[in-house]
């Protein structure tokens, strides 16, 4: 019985995420920059979705493209990466830095695209 309940709950969650992700608004790079300007005062050093945001990053909304974006950014610079992805959807990510047990820094990225809607409610 627990298995069926978990399965149904997981199925509902998966269906919701698929529908939600399909309805996500596309954001241009300039809109993402504008969003950072609007939220930087309220989002830095406060817990957002369980993480303390220390800085912001603008990257592709499609996470599958993030590795390509980062590679271009390292090899040819940020301007080249942005121009390569113009016309694609960008997202604003909040970056939080933590140290692992060995003292190795770890960066966690949280999507902040809906932060203004969440705060407005």
N, C-alpha and C positions, 0 to 999 in steps of 0.2 A: 504494500500500500504506500509506504514512504517513497519507494522508487517511482511509482506512477505520479505521485504528487510532485516530486522533484522534477520529473520529466516534463510534466505539464507546465510547471513554473518556468523551467528553462526554455521550453518552446515558446511560451508567451513572451519572455524577456527577449529572446532572439528575434521574434517577429516584430516586437516594438522597436528594437534597435535598427533592424533593417528598414522599417518604415520611417523612423526618425532620421536616419542617415540619408535616405533618399530625399527628404524634404529640406535638408540643410541648405541654407542660402549660400550662394557663392559670394566670396568676398575678394575684391581686387587687392593688389598690394597696397595701393594708396588708402583704401578703406581700412586695411589692417593697421597701417601707420596711424591713421586717424583714431582708430579704436584704442590703440596704446596710449595716445595722448589723453583720451577721455578717462581711461581706467587706471593710469599709473599711480595716481594719488590714493586710490582706494584699494588697490590690489597688492602693492609692494609691502612685504613684511607682515602680511596678515594671512591666516590660514584660508586657503581656497581649495576646496575639495580635499581637505586633509593635509595639504602641503603649504609651507610658507614660501610664497613667491618672492624671489630675490631679483629676477630680471625677466625680460621678455624676449621672445624669439618669434620671427615671422617665417613660416615655411609652408609647404604645400599642404592642403587639406587632406589629400590622398596620401596616407602614410606609406604606401608602396613606393611613392615617388620621392620620399624623404632622403633615401640613401643617394639617389642620383643628384638631388638638389645639394646635399652636403658635399658630395664629391666635386661637383662643379664649383661650389663655393670655396673649397680648399684649393683646387687647382688653378682656377681663373679669377677668383674674387667674388665678393658678394654681388656686385653690380651685374656681372656676367650670369650668375645663377638666377638672379631676379629676372633679367631680360630673357633668359632661356625659358622661363616659366610664365611669362606674361600671357594672359588669356586663360590661365588655369586658376583654380580657386586656391586662395591662401587662407591660413588660419593664424590666430594669435595663440602662442603657447607661453605659459608661465613656467619659468625654469626655477627649480629649487635644488640647491646643492646640499648634499649630506656626505658624511664620511662613513665608509664601511668599517668593519672591525679592524682591518689592517691599516686604516688611515687613508685609504685610497678614496679620492673624491668620486662621487656619483651624482650625475645630473638627472633629475626626473622632470619630465615635461608634462604639463597639464593643459589641455585644450581650454581656452578661455572664451571661445566664440559666443557663448550664451551667457556670459557673466553679467552683462547689462540687463538682460531679461530676468535673470535670477535675482539680482539686487532690486530691480524695479517692482518685483512682486512681494 
